[in-house]
Amino acid sequence: MKKQPIKDSGNLAVVLIDMQEKFVGRLRDGEAERIIARQLAVLKHCVRAKIPVVVLELKSYNYGHTIKILLRAALKAPKCRVIKKDYNSGFQETRLNSYLKSIGVENLLIMGINADYCVKSTAEHAIYLGYRIITSNEVISGQKFHSLDNSIEWFKSNGNCIDNVLEFSMSV
C-alpha cells in the first residue's frame, strides 16, 4: 500500500475505540497507564486543533461507558460523536462512514483497546472504504489474553504506524 501524506488536520479525525470501563480493567498490567496518558494528550490536542473525534463503544455485554477522563476530553472536541456498535468493526451497521464522509475526513488516527479485534477490524474496514489509517503502539493495546504485539506489524503493513503519536498530532 502506498503511504500518502496527511495534507492537514482538515481531513483527519481521531477514532477512540472501546476504552470502556470493563475493557480497560482487563488490560495487561501497566497498559492502561501507558496508553491512557497518550490518548488524553492526543484528545486535548484535537480540541486545540479543531480535529473531530469519534468515540466508539461496544454496546453488547454491558462493558460500561468510555472511561470518564477520556470521554470528557473527547466531548470537548469539535464535531465529537459517540457511536454505539454491535460488532468488532465500528463501521459495520453504524453511521460512522456517513458521518466521516459528511465532514470530509480521509485519514483516521485510530486509538483504543482490543487491538487484535475491534481496533484492527475497524482499521481493515476503514481501508476497504478508502480511508488512510494512522496509529501508534503508544495508543493501542490488548487484553491479557491478546497478542503482546497489538497486531502492530499488520498496522505497519497496512497504514501509517508512527513511533511518537504526540509529535505526529502536533504536526497536523
Secondary structure, 3 states (H helix, E strand, C coil): CCCCCCCCHHHEEEEEECCEHHHHCCECCCHHHHHHHHHHHHHHHHHHHCCCEEEEEECHHHCCCECHHHHHHHHCCCCCEEEEECCCCCCCCCCHHHHHHHCCCCEEEEEEECHHHHHHHHHHHHHHCCCEEEECCCCEECECCCCCCCCHHHHHHHCEECCCHHHHHHHC
